[in-house]
Amino acid sequence: MRQLIIDNYLIDKPILDILYDIQFILTNGKLRDIKPGTDDIVVTCPFHAGGAENRPDMNIYIGDDKKLPYGYCRCFACDAKGPFYKLVAACFDKSEEYAKKWLIDHYGVRQKETISLGDPIVPKQQAVKTYLDEKELDKYQNYCYYLQKRKITRNVCEYFNVRFDPVKREVLFPCYNESGKLVMIPTRKIDYKQFYLPKDVEKPVYGLDKIIKKNINECILTEGPFDCLTAWSYGFPAIASLGNISDEQIEILGKSTITHLLLMFDNDVYGQKFAKRVKEKLNKRILVDIIHIPSPYKDINDLNYETFWNLLSKYVKK
């Protein structure tokens, strides 16, 4: 799957999710309509009619054909066109340099410099594994109204050691590796949809340490931690890939205690691709079932208790 690259930074989040983030932040009425597709996303154009057009005419390319730049935008009403950051700049009423910096600051991962012909070949070294001190979490709250609003119970938050920072107004999701060592602490703002994942750290499978410790054989795999915690709050064990699932995470899953994995990724084109990829790579070692979340729901956190269990009932016993 192609990804957006800006000034040698890989933008490590799907364009569709970035658009939803921007839509959540904006107060100027722009980007009011987002229609996802397989190879294109169509949105309301921020360039003409003061960004207040009634129908989406701006096309954003997200397909695999390398003849067209990934993220290339074109409005078929006013013919405005250019790279994705140009659209972002228009949404915020800022310069293109501001848009580049905003994308890099929020989602950028610096790419390794390419090796030119004649450079010495340096053996690849294993990443140094560093663990965090759990005492750092003691300065944050254990629970907050926002988590209750998101249908996540206090008991589940305490079990996963979820914390809340009232100053930065963000939820902290301590992530442990399969051995139970704290390796990273992603955060999520509560006032707008901004999820921060620490860079240069090998991404664990969120919650897998709990599965292994309890010798659980059957669980759900979701994209985000909120969906994982919602499933636990509804009474069924779950883990999360924290976005696009990596080959390393898939390999770890294949060596775990899991024998039946239920894939409940987001109801969008990326969720479908992630689910297909996981099933293809894991199906020989683990029984994998894909559970499609129906519209108008976007993910598990959108589901109520009854709908959640109705979807699961075809695959597991309550």
Backbone bond lengths (Angstrom), bond angles and torsions (degrees), N, CA, C in turn:
res aa  C-N    CA-C-N  psi(-1)  N-CA   C-N-CA  omega(-1)  CA-C   N-CA-C  phi
1 M - - - 1.461 - - 1.530 109.31 -
2 R 1.317 117.14 131.37 1.460 121.63 -178.95 1.532 110.57 -72.57
3 Q 1.328 114.42 154.75 1.457 120.14 177.91 1.523 109.59 -135.03
4 L 1.307 114.80 157.15 1.458 121.62 -179.18 1.523 109.97 -75.99
5 I 1.346 116.28 136.43 1.459 121.51 177.74 1.529 108.05 -126.84
6 I 1.338 115.86 128.39 1.468 121.65 179.41 1.522 108.52 -130.87
7 D 1.335 117.13 120.08 1.472 122.29 176.81 1.524 112.00 48.66
8 N 1.329 115.47 48.19 1.469 122.88 177.40 1.532 113.19 68.50
9 Y 1.331 117.04 15.40 1.457 121.29 172.72 1.527 108.57 -109.33
10 L 1.319 116.35 131.68 1.447 120.87 174.19 1.528 107.75 -85.19
11 I 1.322 116.60 125.43 1.457 121.38 179.65 1.523 107.60 -84.86
12 D 1.337 115.39 103.05 1.459 121.78 -167.61 1.529 112.38 -88.23
13 K 1.318 115.02 53.01 1.458 120.64 173.94 1.519 107.84 -158.64
14 P 1.331 118.58 136.96 1.464 120.56 179.62 1.531 111.93 -57.01
15 I 1.329 115.86 143.71 1.463 120.87 -179.75 1.523 111.55 -56.37
16 L 1.318 117.21 -38.03 1.468 119.90 -179.66 1.524 111.18 -60.42
17 D 1.328 116.63 -43.43 1.465 119.93 179.92 1.530 111.04 -67.65
18 I 1.338 116.52 -35.46 1.468 120.05 176.84 1.528 109.60 -63.47
19 L 1.315 116.73 -41.18 1.464 120.59 178.99 1.526 110.98 -61.94
20 Y 1.341 116.37 -41.13 1.464 119.59 177.61 1.531 110.60 -65.01
21 D 1.338 117.14 -38.06 1.464 120.56 176.36 1.524 110.41 -59.81
22 I 1.340 115.98 -47.45 1.465 121.16 -178.57 1.530 110.42 -64.45
23 Q 1.323 116.05 -42.55 1.462 120.11 179.26 1.523 110.97 -59.13
24 F 1.336 116.56 -38.08 1.461 121.29 -179.50 1.525 111.41 -68.00
25 I 1.350 115.95 -36.16 1.464 121.33 -176.24 1.523 111.91 -76.97
26 L 1.343 117.10 -38.43 1.464 121.66 -170.49 1.528 113.04 -63.10
27 T 1.319 114.13 143.11 1.468 120.62 174.15 1.530 111.08 -124.10
28 N 1.355 116.09 5.26 1.466 120.04 -175.34 1.529 113.19 -96.67
29 G 1.319 116.79 6.22 1.463 119.63 176.35 1.512 115.00 84.90
30 K 1.323 118.15 -4.11 1.462 120.68 179.81 1.530 110.44 -80.35
31 L 1.334 114.77 160.05 1.471 122.41 178.11 1.530 110.98 56.91
32 R 1.325 115.33 46.47 1.458 119.96 -175.79 1.521 113.05 -76.80
33 D 1.320 116.95 -23.72 1.470 120.16 -175.46 1.519 109.53 -130.47
34 I 1.329 116.78 128.24 1.460 123.20 178.93 1.519 108.19 -128.00
35 K 1.331 117.02 121.37 1.464 121.56 -179.06 1.537 108.80 -120.62
36 P 1.349 118.07 103.04 1.462 120.52 -178.79 1.523 112.76 -75.16
37 G 1.328 115.91 147.20 1.452 122.43 175.39 1.518 110.04 -137.86
38 T 1.316 117.28 -175.19 1.463 121.06 -178.21 1.523 111.87 -72.63
39 D 1.346 117.08 -50.09 1.465 121.47 -178.36 1.522 113.12 -109.20
40 D 1.311 117.23 -9.62 1.461 120.78 -176.19 1.523 110.03 -142.81
41 I 1.315 114.57 152.09 1.461 121.84 168.84 1.521 106.23 -118.06
42 V 1.327 117.18 133.41 1.464 121.03 -179.86 1.525 108.43 -111.99
43 V 1.327 115.70 129.36 1.466 120.57 -177.73 1.524 109.74 -133.03
44 T 1.319 115.49 165.14 1.462 119.38 172.92 1.528 108.82 -69.21
45 C 1.305 116.41 133.77 1.468 121.85 -173.82 1.530 111.05 -72.75
46 P 1.345 117.92 126.83 1.462 120.40 179.42 1.527 113.52 -82.90
47 F 1.362 116.69 -3.22 1.465 120.34 -173.99 1.527 113.59 -90.94
48 H 1.325 117.61 -42.26 1.465 117.61 -175.89 1.537 111.24 -107.06
49 A 1.306 115.54 163.09 1.471 123.92 -178.45 1.524 111.59 57.51
50 G 1.342 115.82 29.49 1.459 119.95 179.94 1.519 113.12 63.04
51 G 1.355 115.59 21.62 1.455 119.60 -178.61 1.514 113.58 77.56
52 A 1.337 116.36 8.65 1.468 120.16 -174.79 1.524 112.23 -110.53
53 E 1.330 117.40 31.06 1.463 119.19 -179.70 1.532 110.09 -67.66
54 N 1.322 115.90 159.12 1.459 120.86 -174.80 1.514 113.68 -89.28
55 R 1.332 117.58 -20.36 1.464 118.45 -178.38 1.528 109.88 -134.83
56 P 1.335 117.69 151.32 1.462 120.73 -179.02 1.528 111.96 -74.28
57 D 1.331 116.51 122.24 1.466 122.27 178.98 1.529 112.90 -123.10
58 M 1.345 116.76 -7.71 1.462 121.04 -177.76 1.522 109.69 -89.36
59 N 1.341 116.00 121.74 1.455 122.73 -178.04 1.526 109.72 -101.05
60 I 1.333 117.52 130.99 1.470 122.89 177.58 1.523 107.80 -118.58
61 Y 1.328 117.30 121.21 1.470 120.51 -175.06 1.526 111.44 -84.64
62 I 1.345 116.64 126.54 1.470 121.41 178.43 1.527 111.17 -128.40
63 G 1.343 116.43 18.45 1.457 120.53 -178.29 1.522 113.06 -80.31
64 D 1.331 115.59 -176.15 1.469 121.87 -175.50 1.523 113.49 -98.46
65 D 1.325 118.81 -2.45 1.458 121.62 179.46 1.532 109.74 -73.40
66 K 1.336 116.26 112.58 1.458 120.77 -174.81 1.535 113.11 -74.89
67 K 1.320 117.13 -3.90 1.468 119.66 175.57 1.525 111.05 -69.61
68 L 1.325 116.01 -22.33 1.467 120.35 179.32 1.524 108.22 -116.62
69 P 1.343 117.95 127.94 1.473 120.35 -178.18 1.516 112.00 -57.05
70 Y 1.313 115.50 138.30 1.462 121.10 178.80 1.528 109.23 -66.40
71 G 1.322 115.88 128.73 1.456 120.82 -178.47 1.518 113.99 85.62
72 Y 1.323 117.48 6.53 1.473 120.36 -179.22 1.530 109.67 -66.10
73 C 1.329 115.86 135.53 1.462 121.44 -175.44 1.531 110.70 -115.20
74 R 1.317 115.07 143.73 1.470 119.87 173.66 1.525 109.57 -153.50
75 C 1.322 115.42 132.02 1.463 120.70 176.83 1.523 108.26 -96.55
76 F 1.319 116.26 126.31 1.462 120.16 -178.89 1.524 112.57 -85.80
77 A 1.336 117.07 3.48 1.462 121.01 175.34 1.530 110.62 -100.09
78 C 1.355 116.42 -47.90 1.468 119.18 -176.81 1.531 112.98 -110.33
79 D 1.361 116.84 -5.93 1.462 124.04 178.45 1.529 113.56 68.99
80 A 1.312 118.01 16.74 1.471 119.95 171.44 1.520 107.91 -65.01
81 K 1.323 117.24 138.11 1.460 119.62 -177.70 1.519 110.42 -154.62
82 G 1.330 114.70 161.60 1.449 119.85 179.20 1.514 111.53 151.76
83 P 1.340 117.63 -173.41 1.464 121.46 -179.77 1.520 112.41 -68.77
84 F 1.316 115.29 165.58 1.469 120.93 -175.15 1.523 112.56 -58.09
85 Y 1.343 116.48 -38.07 1.472 117.81 -177.76 1.528 112.27 -65.94
86 K 1.337 117.23 -21.71 1.460 119.84 175.99 1.528 109.87 -67.54
87 L 1.318 116.67 -39.99 1.465 120.81 176.43 1.528 110.42 -65.03
88 V 1.342 116.41 -42.50 1.470 120.38 179.39 1.528 110.24 -60.84
89 A 1.325 116.41 -41.99 1.467 120.77 178.76 1.527 110.77 -59.69
90 A 1.334 116.14 -43.20 1.465 120.10 -179.75 1.532 111.59 -66.60
91 C 1.337 116.40 -34.28 1.466 119.77 178.77 1.528 111.31 -64.01
92 F 1.324 116.03 -41.10 1.461 121.00 -177.69 1.528 113.11 -89.73
93 D 1.354 116.63 -3.39 1.467 120.68 -175.61 1.536 110.81 58.51
94 K 1.331 115.16 41.54 1.455 122.44 -178.99 1.525 109.75 -126.31
95 S 1.340 115.68 178.17 1.461 121.01 179.34 1.528 110.65 -76.66
96 E 1.336 115.74 164.37 1.454 119.96 177.46 1.526 111.29 -66.02
97 E 1.328 117.51 -33.32 1.466 120.66 177.52 1.532 110.20 -64.70
98 Y 1.330 116.76 -38.81 1.460 120.51 176.11 1.531 109.65 -62.05
99 A 1.333 117.03 -43.89 1.463 121.34 -178.57 1.530 111.17 -63.07
100 K 1.333 116.16 -42.19 1.470 119.65 177.41 1.520 110.33 -59.16
101 K 1.325 115.51 -49.11 1.468 120.34 -178.02 1.528 111.01 -62.64
102 W 1.317 117.19 -39.52 1.463 121.51 179.98 1.528 110.23 -62.69
103 L 1.325 116.41 -44.67 1.469 120.54 179.99 1.524 111.26 -65.49
104 I 1.329 116.26 -42.67 1.471 120.44 -179.19 1.524 110.87 -67.47
105 D 1.345 116.76 -43.78 1.458 120.75 -178.80 1.523 112.14 -63.09
106 H 1.331 116.62 -35.70 1.459 119.99 -175.31 1.533 113.18 -89.66
107 Y 1.335 116.84 -34.28 1.469 118.38 -171.84 1.529 114.11 -132.42
108 G 1.327 118.13 0.56 1.463 120.81 -170.59 1.517 114.14 -78.69
109 V 1.334 115.03 139.19 1.461 123.01 171.39 1.521 106.79 -126.32
110 R 1.326 117.40 121.03 1.459 120.38 -175.28 1.515 110.61 -67.18
111 Q 1.337 115.33 130.06 1.454 120.19 178.22 1.522 110.45 -79.20
112 K 1.332 115.47 151.94 1.451 119.82 175.62 1.519 109.39 -68.26
113 E 1.318 115.92 141.03 1.459 119.83 178.45 1.523 109.56 -63.91
114 T 1.305 117.00 140.80 1.456 120.55 178.49 1.521 110.35 -72.95
115 I 1.327 116.61 149.21 1.462 121.76 -179.90 1.519 108.97 -92.29
116 S 1.311 117.51 121.78 1.456 120.76 179.96 1.523 110.04 -80.62
117 L 1.322 116.49 159.95 1.457 122.25 -178.58 1.522 109.66 -59.75
118 G 1.325 116.05 128.47 1.452 119.91 178.13 1.517 113.28 102.27
119 D 1.344 117.63 -14.61 1.453 119.69 177.13 1.522 110.00 -69.85
120 P 1.334 118.08 145.63 1.463 120.08 178.94 1.518 110.82 -66.10
121 I 1.310 116.83 143.67 1.460 121.69 178.61 1.515 108.62 -84.29
122 V 1.318 116.06 119.50 1.458 121.70 -178.44 1.520 108.22 -101.20
123 P 1.328 118.59 125.84 1.468 120.42 179.41 1.519 110.83 -58.08
124 K 1.323 116.20 138.34 1.457 121.13 179.72 1.525 109.62 -70.53
125 Q 1.324 116.19 128.03 1.447 121.14 -179.55 1.524 110.52 -97.26
126 Q 1.304 115.06 148.17 1.453 119.90 176.57 1.528 109.84 -68.53
127 A 1.338 115.78 139.86 1.462 119.23 178.53 1.527 109.97 -63.13
128 V 1.315 115.58 138.14 1.462 120.01 179.47 1.532 108.17 -73.76
129 K 1.314 115.97 125.13 1.459 120.02 -178.96 1.529 109.33 -85.92
130 T 1.307 116.43 120.87 1.464 121.04 177.72 1.524 108.52 -121.02
131 Y 1.313 115.73 143.32 1.453 120.61 -178.42 1.526 109.62 -115.68
132 L 1.326 116.00 148.52 1.456 121.70 -177.43 1.526 110.60 -93.53
133 D 1.314 115.42 157.13 1.456 122.21 179.21 1.528 109.16 -88.80
134 E 1.318 116.56 119.15 1.461 120.42 -177.27 1.528 112.52 -65.15
135 K 1.318 117.71 -18.78 1.460 120.19 179.49 1.531 111.65 -62.74
136 E 1.341 116.04 -22.90 1.469 120.11 178.31 1.525 111.38 -62.24
137 L 1.331 116.05 -24.88 1.465 120.42 -177.68 1.526 112.31 -76.72
138 D 1.318 116.35 -17.32 1.469 120.09 -174.90 1.534 113.19 -65.02
139 K 1.325 117.44 -20.43 1.468 119.71 -177.60 1.530 112.54 -83.71
140 Y 1.328 116.89 0.69 1.463 120.69 -178.86 1.526 110.97 -111.10
141 Q 1.317 115.93 158.78 1.460 121.49 179.19 1.529 110.83 -70.05
142 N 1.351 114.81 152.62 1.467 119.99 179.41 1.528 112.66 -83.09
143 Y 1.319 117.38 -27.60 1.460 120.25 -172.94 1.525 108.73 -155.18
144 C 1.319 116.86 158.94 1.465 120.45 178.22 1.519 109.67 -154.42
145 Y 1.318 115.83 166.58 1.466 121.51 -177.01 1.523 111.51 -59.90
146 Y 1.348 116.30 -32.04 1.471 119.87 -176.90 1.528 110.87 -63.17
147 L 1.329 116.98 -40.75 1.461 120.86 179.83 1.525 110.48 -66.38
148 Q 1.313 116.06 -38.04 1.465 119.89 175.72 1.527 110.50 -63.97
149 K 1.331 115.58 -40.17 1.465 121.12 177.98 1.525 111.06 -62.34
150 R 1.329 116.78 -33.85 1.459 121.46 179.20 1.530 113.16 -83.38
151 K 1.333 116.84 10.00 1.473 124.38 174.23 1.525 112.94 70.29
152 I 1.330 117.02 27.00 1.460 121.43 179.44 1.522 108.50 -106.09
153 T 1.306 117.29 124.90 1.458 121.37 -173.02 1.526 112.09 -76.03
154 R 1.314 114.73 158.26 1.461 120.84 178.85 1.536 110.88 -62.97
155 N 1.347 116.45 -40.71 1.459 120.04 -179.00 1.524 111.86 -60.29
156 V 1.332 116.31 -42.28 1.469 120.55 179.63 1.522 110.11 -66.67
157 C 1.328 117.29 -41.51 1.468 120.48 178.77 1.525 111.08 -61.68
158 E 1.329 116.13 -40.45 1.461 119.54 178.51 1.527 110.75 -67.85
159 Y 1.325 116.93 -37.80 1.464 121.09 179.87 1.529 111.32 -64.55
160 F 1.345 116.60 -36.83 1.463 121.44 179.91 1.531 112.46 -93.90
161 N 1.335 115.70 1.51 1.466 120.77 178.56 1.529 112.29 61.58
162 V 1.332 117.57 30.67 1.461 122.42 179.12 1.532 109.22 -66.95
163 R 1.321 116.90 138.69 1.465 121.08 -177.94 1.535 110.73 -128.98
164 F 1.336 114.87 166.58 1.461 120.70 178.86 1.522 109.58 -132.18
165 D 1.333 115.32 131.74 1.464 122.13 177.00 1.532 108.03 -101.02
166 P 1.352 118.21 106.14 1.471 120.31 -176.79 1.524 113.21 -71.31
167 V 1.321 117.85 -20.00 1.467 120.96 179.94 1.527 109.97 -76.83
168 K 1.324 116.42 -52.36 1.465 120.79 178.86 1.521 112.02 -83.59
169 R 1.329 116.23 -8.89 1.465 122.71 179.84 1.526 110.70 54.36
170 E 1.327 114.31 58.84 1.447 120.33 -179.80 1.530 110.75 -144.53
171 V 1.328 114.77 150.57 1.460 122.36 176.92 1.520 108.53 -91.54
172 L 1.336 116.54 137.68 1.456 122.15 178.63 1.525 109.37 -107.74
173 F 1.329 116.37 131.72 1.457 122.14 -179.54 1.534 109.58 -115.60
174 P 1.325 118.55 88.90 1.466 119.65 178.06 1.527 110.87 -58.23
175 C 1.327 116.60 128.65 1.463 122.30 -177.87 1.523 109.80 -112.53
176 Y 1.324 115.42 127.25 1.453 122.06 -178.69 1.538 109.40 -112.08
177 N 1.317 116.21 146.36 1.459 118.04 175.46 1.521 109.25 -77.37
178 E 1.327 116.89 -179.87 1.461 120.57 -174.71 1.527 112.92 -64.59
179 S 1.339 116.23 -15.60 1.466 120.84 177.64 1.526 112.68 -92.45
180 G 1.342 116.46 -2.70 1.453 120.08 178.23 1.510 114.65 89.93
181 K 1.347 118.29 14.69 1.458 122.34 178.10 1.533 109.88 -91.77
182 L 1.341 116.83 134.51 1.463 121.46 179.21 1.528 109.48 -72.30
183 V 1.347 116.93 118.28 1.464 120.19 -174.29 1.531 113.56 -116.05
184 M 1.319 117.97 -23.47 1.470 119.86 178.85 1.524 110.08 -160.99
185 I 1.349 115.35 160.82 1.467 120.35 178.40 1.530 108.99 -133.39
186 P 1.319 118.71 86.28 1.471 120.90 173.63 1.527 110.37 -65.06
187 T 1.337 115.97 156.64 1.463 120.72 179.99 1.525 110.64 -132.97
188 R 1.331 115.08 157.76 1.475 121.42 178.19 1.526 108.42 -138.00
189 K 1.333 116.62 121.40 1.460 121.51 176.11 1.527 109.57 -65.06
190 I 1.320 116.93 145.79 1.459 119.44 179.72 1.523 112.71 -96.70
191 D 1.325 117.66 -15.76 1.466 120.49 -178.39 1.527 112.40 -89.83
192 Y 1.307 117.45 -18.46 1.466 122.58 175.33 1.515 108.07 -157.76
193 K 1.329 115.70 163.70 1.463 120.83 -172.42 1.520 111.20 -82.53
194 Q 1.330 116.10 84.26 1.465 120.94 175.66 1.516 108.14 -130.02
195 F 1.335 115.21 114.07 1.458 121.96 -179.75 1.517 108.38 -107.42
196 Y 1.335 116.04 124.01 1.462 121.05 -179.38 1.515 110.06 -107.04
197 L 1.338 116.03 124.18 1.448 122.47 177.27 1.526 108.08 -115.11
198 P 1.334 118.63 120.41 1.465 120.81 -178.44 1.524 111.97 -53.89
199 K 1.330 114.97 141.53 1.461 120.54 -178.30 1.522 110.27 -91.37
200 D 1.339 114.64 163.76 1.468 122.22 175.02 1.525 112.76 59.07
201 V 1.330 117.16 27.86 1.461 121.87 175.37 1.524 107.72 -128.02
202 E 1.322 116.01 133.86 1.458 119.72 179.06 1.524 109.28 -64.55
203 K 1.317 116.62 121.82 1.468 121.61 -172.55 1.531 111.24 -75.07
204 P 1.343 118.15 122.02 1.464 120.32 176.58 1.522 111.01 -81.92
205 V 1.317 117.00 174.92 1.455 121.59 169.97 1.525 106.08 -90.62
206 Y 1.312 116.43 114.83 1.466 121.49 -175.02 1.528 110.76 -62.75
207 G 1.333 115.56 122.86 1.459 120.85 177.26 1.514 115.43 89.47
208 L 1.333 117.89 -5.49 1.469 119.74 -177.04 1.525 111.38 -65.33
209 D 1.324 117.26 -30.77 1.468 120.01 178.16 1.530 111.09 -59.97
210 K 1.344 116.49 -34.86 1.464 120.68 178.69 1.532 110.64 -69.21
211 I 1.324 116.25 -38.59 1.467 121.90 -179.88 1.525 110.09 -64.57
212 I 1.330 115.74 -46.92 1.468 120.49 -177.97 1.526 110.77 -66.64
213 K 1.344 116.80 -43.11 1.456 121.05 -177.99 1.529 111.68 -61.02
214 K 1.342 116.32 -37.49 1.466 120.61 -179.07 1.529 112.57 -92.17
215 N 1.337 115.97 2.43 1.469 121.67 -179.29 1.536 111.67 54.54
216 I 1.337 115.15 43.81 1.466 121.58 179.68 1.530 109.49 -80.40
217 N 1.320 116.00 134.84 1.474 121.08 -176.83 1.529 113.38 -101.77
218 E 1.328 116.93 -19.74 1.462 121.18 -173.87 1.526 109.45 -130.04
219 C 1.340 116.26 124.68 1.465 118.88 -179.92 1.526 110.57 -157.00
220 I 1.333 115.13 170.67 1.458 123.18 178.25 1.518 109.23 -96.03
221 L 1.320 116.94 144.29 1.470 121.90 170.38 1.521 107.96 -112.34
222 T 1.337 116.74 122.14 1.458 122.73 179.30 1.525 109.65 -115.90
223 E 1.335 116.44 176.45 1.467 120.52 175.88 1.523 111.56 -84.02
224 G 1.329 117.04 -51.31 1.457 120.31 -171.56 1.514 113.80 -110.18
225 P 1.344 116.67 160.51 1.470 120.53 -179.10 1.529 113.86 -65.08
226 F 1.338 118.32 -33.93 1.464 119.67 178.66 1.530 110.76 -60.65
227 D 1.334 116.99 -40.93 1.464 120.84 179.40 1.525 110.46 -66.50
228 C 1.315 115.99 -40.94 1.461 120.84 177.42 1.529 110.80 -60.36
229 L 1.327 116.70 -47.56 1.464 121.44 -178.48 1.525 111.86 -67.88
230 T 1.337 116.66 -32.46 1.468 120.47 176.75 1.521 110.42 -64.19
231 A 1.340 116.72 -44.12 1.469 121.02 178.95 1.531 110.73 -59.44
232 W 1.334 116.96 -44.97 1.466 120.29 176.94 1.526 110.75 -62.01
233 S 1.332 117.06 -39.59 1.468 121.00 179.93 1.523 111.30 -65.22
234 Y 1.344 116.45 -28.59 1.462 121.31 177.68 1.530 111.96 -86.78
235 G 1.337 116.51 -3.36 1.464 119.22 173.27 1.507 116.14 101.92
236 F 1.361 117.83 17.38 1.462 119.20 178.83 1.528 109.12 -132.96
237 P 1.337 119.06 133.43 1.467 121.47 -176.93 1.528 112.30 -67.21
238 A 1.325 115.39 147.26 1.468 120.27 -177.55 1.526 110.29 -152.39
239 I 1.313 114.94 162.05 1.458 123.83 174.89 1.523 107.57 -135.55
240 A 1.326 117.46 168.59 1.469 120.16 -178.18 1.520 110.62 -137.86
241 S 1.334 115.25 145.22 1.471 121.55 -179.68 1.522 112.00 -86.53
242 L 1.338 117.56 -11.13 1.469 122.83 -176.66 1.524 111.09 59.73
243 G 1.333 115.95 51.12 1.465 121.01 -179.76 1.517 111.50 100.87
244 N 1.307 115.53 -146.06 1.458 121.82 -179.28 1.526 109.69 -61.27
245 I 1.322 117.57 122.40 1.459 121.19 -175.77 1.524 110.20 -76.94
246 S 1.325 116.82 135.54 1.460 122.04 -177.03 1.519 111.06 -93.95
247 D 1.335 116.40 164.01 1.458 121.27 176.52 1.525 110.72 -62.58
248 E 1.341 116.03 -35.01 1.463 120.27 179.48 1.534 110.63 -64.52
249 Q 1.339 116.22 -40.49 1.465 119.72 178.80 1.528 110.81 -66.08
250 I 1.329 116.44 -40.43 1.465 120.71 178.81 1.526 110.38 -62.86
251 E 1.323 116.30 -40.74 1.463 120.78 178.54 1.531 110.95 -63.14
252 I 1.330 116.75 -41.46 1.471 121.31 178.47 1.528 110.46 -63.20
253 L 1.324 116.76 -41.42 1.464 120.67 179.20 1.525 110.99 -61.35
254 G 1.330 115.90 -39.71 1.457 120.96 -178.94 1.517 113.31 -64.72
255 K 1.324 116.71 -21.07 1.468 121.32 -179.33 1.526 112.49 -101.17
256 S 1.322 117.28 1.64 1.465 121.24 -175.52 1.528 111.44 -84.56
257 T 1.332 115.77 -172.62 1.469 121.62 179.14 1.529 112.37 -80.38
258 I 1.325 117.16 -6.37 1.468 121.43 -173.23 1.527 111.22 -71.59
259 T 1.332 116.07 131.97 1.468 121.60 174.45 1.531 111.81 -116.76
260 H 1.338 116.66 -17.72 1.476 121.06 178.44 1.528 108.11 -137.19
261 L 1.339 115.95 115.80 1.453 121.72 -176.78 1.520 109.67 -115.30
262 L 1.327 116.31 126.77 1.465 122.75 179.85 1.522 108.17 -105.23
263 L 1.316 116.92 114.75 1.458 121.15 -177.16 1.528 109.63 -88.62
264 M 1.338 115.92 118.57 1.465 121.00 177.46 1.527 108.27 -129.32
265 F 1.336 114.87 70.05 1.453 120.99 178.64 1.528 110.12 -80.85
266 D 1.327 115.63 172.90 1.466 121.05 -177.16 1.526 111.32 -60.41
267 N 1.316 115.11 151.09 1.460 121.96 179.20 1.532 110.07 -82.60
268 D 1.342 115.41 71.13 1.458 121.42 175.92 1.526 108.22 -153.17
269 V 1.334 116.78 177.82 1.464 120.68 -175.17 1.522 111.63 -63.14
270 Y 1.338 117.69 -33.80 1.458 120.34 -179.45 1.527 110.88 -72.78
271 G 1.317 116.59 -38.73 1.449 119.66 177.02 1.513 111.88 -60.46
272 Q 1.334 116.13 -38.93 1.464 120.85 178.04 1.523 111.32 -65.56
273 K 1.333 116.35 -40.91 1.470 120.28 179.29 1.520 111.10 -66.71
274 F 1.341 117.01 -42.50 1.467 120.80 179.44 1.528 110.00 -61.21
275 A 1.330 116.10 -45.25 1.462 120.61 -177.76 1.534 111.07 -62.67
276 K 1.319 116.38 -44.67 1.468 120.93 179.87 1.522 110.56 -61.31
277 R 1.329 116.52 -42.02 1.463 121.08 -178.27 1.526 111.44 -66.10
278 V 1.331 116.92 -44.04 1.460 120.65 179.76 1.524 110.82 -63.08
279 K 1.324 116.62 -43.25 1.465 120.16 -178.53 1.518 110.90 -64.22
280 E 1.325 117.35 -41.62 1.459 120.66 179.84 1.523 112.17 -63.06
281 K 1.328 116.65 -36.75 1.463 120.77 -175.15 1.532 113.38 -86.47
282 L 1.339 117.33 -25.45 1.462 120.40 -174.15 1.520 114.51 -107.49
283 N 1.297 118.09 -14.33 1.457 121.48 -168.42 1.525 113.81 -61.13
284 K 1.341 117.68 -23.99 1.461 119.95 -178.37 1.527 111.68 -77.80
285 R 1.348 116.86 -22.92 1.454 120.62 -177.22 1.525 112.54 -106.93
286 I 1.329 116.20 -28.50 1.461 121.44 -175.33 1.533 108.47 -133.27
287 L 1.323 116.29 141.03 1.465 120.10 172.46 1.522 107.81 -69.98
288 V 1.331 116.49 120.41 1.459 121.28 -176.32 1.524 110.12 -119.70
289 D 1.328 116.42 126.72 1.463 122.05 175.03 1.526 109.08 -120.04
290 I 1.322 115.80 136.87 1.460 121.01 176.88 1.526 109.17 -99.35
291 I 1.320 116.10 121.76 1.465 121.39 177.08 1.527 107.70 -107.35
292 H 1.313 116.19 113.07 1.461 121.19 -178.28 1.525 110.01 -82.02
293 I 1.314 115.96 126.56 1.458 120.97 175.99 1.526 108.25 -80.94
294 P 1.322 118.79 120.28 1.467 121.19 -173.87 1.530 112.43 -77.98
295 S 1.322 116.06 153.97 1.458 121.52 172.65 1.528 108.23 -67.11
296 P 1.321 118.96 146.82 1.474 127.56 11.16 1.524 113.51 -91.15
297 Y 1.314 118.37 11.38 1.467 120.90 -177.59 1.521 110.25 -77.01
298 K 1.333 115.96 143.34 1.466 120.60 -179.66 1.522 111.98 -97.93
299 D 1.324 117.34 -37.17 1.457 120.45 -177.63 1.528 109.07 -155.80
300 I 1.322 116.90 -177.48 1.463 121.21 -176.55 1.521 111.23 -59.94
301 N 1.323 117.75 -38.52 1.454 120.65 -177.48 1.526 112.59 -63.84
302 D 1.332 117.16 -19.06 1.470 121.07 175.72 1.535 111.96 -78.27
303 L 1.338 117.00 -19.65 1.459 121.11 -173.66 1.528 111.28 -82.28
304 N 1.327 116.01 145.70 1.462 118.79 169.51 1.528 108.56 -86.81
305 Y 1.321 115.83 173.94 1.470 120.98 -175.37 1.526 112.13 -57.64
306 E 1.327 116.46 -46.00 1.467 120.94 -176.45 1.527 111.67 -65.03
307 T 1.332 117.17 -45.74 1.471 121.07 -179.78 1.524 110.96 -64.06
308 F 1.324 115.66 -40.31 1.467 120.81 178.00 1.528 110.84 -56.82
309 W 1.338 116.83 -49.92 1.459 119.79 -176.90 1.529 112.73 -74.03
310 N 1.318 117.09 -27.24 1.466 119.18 174.16 1.531 110.79 -63.83
311 L 1.325 116.85 -38.76 1.459 120.80 178.18 1.532 111.24 -68.68
312 L 1.332 116.38 -36.95 1.465 120.41 -178.86 1.523 113.36 -76.58
313 S 1.336 117.01 -23.90 1.474 121.35 -169.38 1.529 113.79 -59.73
314 K 1.337 117.63 -24.68 1.462 120.91 -179.92 1.534 111.83 -75.80
315 Y 1.329 115.65 -15.25 1.476 119.10 -172.25 1.522 113.54 -118.87
316 V 1.342 117.13 -25.49 1.471 119.92 -177.41 1.520 109.47 -139.19
317 K 1.326 114.78 164.44 1.451 120.81 174.39 1.520 109.59 -98.97
318 K 1.305 116.50 137.08 1.463 121.19 -178.91 1.518 110.67 -71.04
